[in-house]
């Protein structure tokens, strides 16, 4: 049972964007990146070019590695990322940034911050995307990771999730597919999050765009 309605649609994972070997369940909120020998990636149904948005991702199975972040899907540039090699992941593509389970922040195929803290099964990774000041801040279990990473202005960004080796990630863009022990809405009253939504940030849903 969800709070998603025809008049307020929350973002989910998008199976039309997902690579082969990405399986979705639970209303496209449970993504299973099934390929054992290569990275696979997928992205959210809703992107944004302005505003401040918060979302959470629970690691259900770590596989070999997971990378969670944001990416430009080509709505602005016309250059659509495609799976071209076994090493393609969110953070490698141009105009993509990710926090990897091995403890690094990647931007445009380079480590921008290293040794910021690893994560594993049952950890919750949060993404605070500020498209007004053009930064993204990552959190692990409600603790800020590293410092905000600058992003290119004027683009449309979607959430991006990638995994290597049978990884499973549960998406909470305001509609959690996992048990929430607290329950926090954004300042507009939308969404249901494990942790308090940072001031000025909102769920990624149509009413907040």
C-alpha positions as CSV (number, residue, x, y, z in Angstrom):
1,X,0.0,0.0,0.0
2,X,1.4,3.4,-1.0
3,X,0.5,7.1,-0.8
4,X,1.2,7.5,-4.6
5,X,-1.9,8.8,-6.4
6,X,-2.7,10.1,-9.9
7,X,-2.5,13.7,-8.6
8,X,0.8,13.3,-6.8
9,X,3.2,10.8,-8.4
10,X,6.5,9.9,-6.6
11,X,9.6,9.0,-8.5
12,X,10.5,5.3,-8.7
13,X,13.2,3.3,-10.6
14,X,12.5,3.3,-14.3
15,X,12.6,-0.2,-16.0
16,X,12.5,1.5,-19.4
17,X,15.9,3.0,-18.7
18,X,17.5,0.0,-16.9
19,X,20.2,-2.0,-18.5
20,X,19.7,-5.7,-19.2
21,X,20.1,-7.8,-16.1
22,X,18.3,-5.2,-13.9
23,X,15.1,-6.6,-12.5
24,X,12.4,-4.5,-10.7
25,X,9.7,-5.5,-8.2
26,X,7.6,-3.9,-5.5
27,X,6.3,-1.1,-7.7
28,X,9.7,-0.5,-9.3
29,X,11.2,0.4,-5.8
30,X,13.2,-2.8,-5.5
31,X,16.0,-2.9,-8.1
32,X,18.0,-6.1,-8.4
33,X,21.2,-5.6,-10.5
34,X,21.7,-9.3,-11.3
35,X,24.9,-9.5,-13.5
36,X,27.7,-11.1,-11.5
37,X,30.7,-10.0,-13.7
38,X,29.8,-6.4,-14.8
39,X,28.3,-3.2,-13.5
40,X,24.7,-2.5,-14.3
41,X,22.9,0.8,-13.8
42,X,19.4,2.3,-13.8
43,X,17.8,5.6,-13.1
44,X,14.7,7.3,-11.7
45,X,11.4,8.0,-13.6
46,X,11.5,11.7,-12.6
47,X,14.4,14.2,-13.2
48,X,14.6,17.8,-12.2
49,X,16.6,20.9,-13.3
50,X,15.7,23.2,-10.4
51,X,14.8,22.8,-6.7
52,X,16.2,20.8,-3.8
53,X,15.3,17.1,-3.4
54,X,15.9,14.4,-0.8
55,X,15.7,10.6,-1.2
56,X,16.9,7.4,0.6
57,X,18.2,4.1,-0.6
58,X,18.4,0.9,1.6
59,X,21.0,-1.7,0.7
60,X,19.3,-5.0,0.6
61,X,22.3,-7.0,-0.9
62,X,25.7,-5.4,-1.5
63,X,26.9,-7.9,-4.1
64,X,30.5,-6.8,-5.0
65,X,29.8,-3.0,-5.0
66,X,27.1,-0.4,-5.2
67,X,27.2,3.2,-6.5
68,X,24.3,5.6,-5.8
69,X,24.1,9.2,-7.0
70,X,22.7,11.4,-9.7
71,X,23.2,11.6,-13.4
72,X,22.3,13.5,-16.5
73,X,20.3,11.2,-18.8
74,X,20.7,13.5,-21.8
75,X,17.5,15.5,-21.6
76,X,19.6,18.6,-21.7
77,X,22.6,17.6,-23.7
78,X,21.1,15.0,-26.0
79,X,24.0,12.6,-25.1
80,X,22.3,9.6,-23.5
81,X,24.5,7.3,-21.4
82,X,24.6,3.7,-22.7
83,X,26.1,0.5,-21.4
84,X,29.3,0.3,-23.4
85,X,31.5,-1.7,-21.2
86,X,31.6,-3.9,-18.1
87,X,32.9,-0.9,-16.1
88,X,30.1,1.6,-16.7
89,X,28.5,2.9,-13.5
90,X,27.0,6.0,-12.0
91,X,29.9,8.3,-11.3
92,X,31.8,7.2,-14.5
93,X,29.5,8.9,-17.0
94,X,29.9,12.6,-17.8
95,X,27.8,14.7,-15.5
96,X,27.2,11.9,-13.0
97,X,28.3,11.8,-9.3
98,X,28.1,8.8,-7.0
99,X,28.9,7.5,-3.5
100,X,30.3,4.0,-3.8
101,X,30.1,1.2,-1.2
102,X,33.9,1.0,-1.2
103,X,34.0,4.5,0.3
104,X,34.7,7.0,-2.5
105,X,32.8,9.8,-4.2
106,X,33.1,9.6,-7.9
107,X,32.5,12.4,-10.4
108,X,32.9,12.2,-14.2
109,X,35.0,9.0,-13.9
110,X,37.4,10.3,-11.3
111,X,37.6,10.0,-7.5
112,X,36.7,13.5,-6.1
113,X,36.7,12.5,-2.4
114,X,38.3,9.2,-1.1
115,X,38.0,7.3,2.2
116,X,34.7,8.9,3.1
117,X,33.3,5.7,4.7
118,X,32.2,2.4,3.3
119,X,28.6,1.0,3.5
120,X,27.0,-2.4,3.4
121,X,23.8,-4.4,3.7
122,X,21.0,-2.6,5.7
123,X,22.7,0.8,5.6
124,X,20.6,3.7,4.3
125,X,22.2,6.1,1.9
126,X,20.6,9.5,1.4
127,X,21.0,11.9,-1.5
128,X,20.3,15.6,-1.1
129,X,20.3,17.1,-4.5
130,X,20.4,21.0,-4.6
131,X,19.8,22.1,-8.2
132,X,19.6,25.8,-7.2
133,X,23.2,26.0,-5.8
134,X,24.3,23.0,-7.9
135,X,25.6,20.6,-5.3
136,X,24.9,17.1,-4.1
137,X,25.4,15.9,-0.5
138,X,25.5,12.2,0.5
139,X,24.6,10.7,3.9
140,X,25.1,7.3,5.4
141,X,22.5,6.5,8.1
142,X,21.8,10.2,8.5
143,X,25.5,11.2,8.9
144,X,26.9,13.5,6.2
145,X,29.6,11.9,4.0
146,X,32.4,14.1,2.8
147,X,31.6,17.6,1.7
148,X,29.0,18.7,-1.0
149,X,30.1,17.9,-4.5
150,X,29.6,20.6,-7.2
151,X,27.6,19.7,-10.3
152,X,27.1,21.3,-13.7
153,X,24.3,23.9,-13.8
154,X,21.6,24.0,-16.3
155,X,21.1,20.2,-16.6
156,X,18.3,17.8,-15.7
157,X,19.4,15.3,-13.2
158,X,17.9,11.9,-12.3
159,X,18.8,9.6,-9.4
160,X,21.1,6.9,-10.6
161,X,21.8,3.5,-9.0
162,X,24.4,1.0,-10.2
163,X,25.6,-2.3,-8.8
164,X,28.3,-4.9,-9.5
165,X,27.7,-8.6,-8.7
166,X,24.1,-9.3,-7.6
167,X,23.4,-6.1,-5.8
168,X,19.9,-5.2,-4.6
169,X,18.8,-1.6,-3.7
170,X,15.5,-0.4,-2.2
171,X,14.4,3.1,-3.4
172,X,12.6,5.5,-1.1
173,X,11.7,8.7,-3.0
174,X,8.9,9.3,-0.5
175,X,7.2,5.9,-0.9
176,X,9.3,3.4,1.0
177,X,9.2,-0.3,0.1
178,X,10.9,-1.1,3.5
179,X,9.8,-0.6,7.1
180,X,10.2,2.9,8.4
181,X,10.9,3.1,12.1
182,X,10.3,6.9,12.5
183,X,8.4,8.5,9.6
184,X,9.3,12.0,8.4
185,X,7.6,14.1,5.7
186,X,9.0,17.0,3.9
187,X,8.0,20.6,4.7
188,X,5.1,20.3,2.2
189,X,3.8,17.2,4.0
190,X,4.8,14.8,1.3
191,X,6.8,11.6,1.6
192,X,7.6,9.1,4.3
193,X,11.3,8.9,5.2
194,X,13.4,7.2,7.8
195,X,15.4,10.4,8.6
196,X,14.4,14.0,8.9
197,X,14.4,15.7,5.5
198,X,17.1,18.4,5.5
199,X,15.7,22.0,5.7
200,X,14.6,23.3,2.4
201,X,14.6,19.9,0.6
202,X,11.6,18.0,-0.7
203,X,10.5,14.6,-1.9
204,X,11.0,14.0,-5.6
205,X,7.3,13.9,-6.6
206,X,5.2,15.8,-9.2
207,X,3.6,18.1,-6.6
208,X,7.1,19.3,-5.6
209,X,8.5,20.0,-9.1
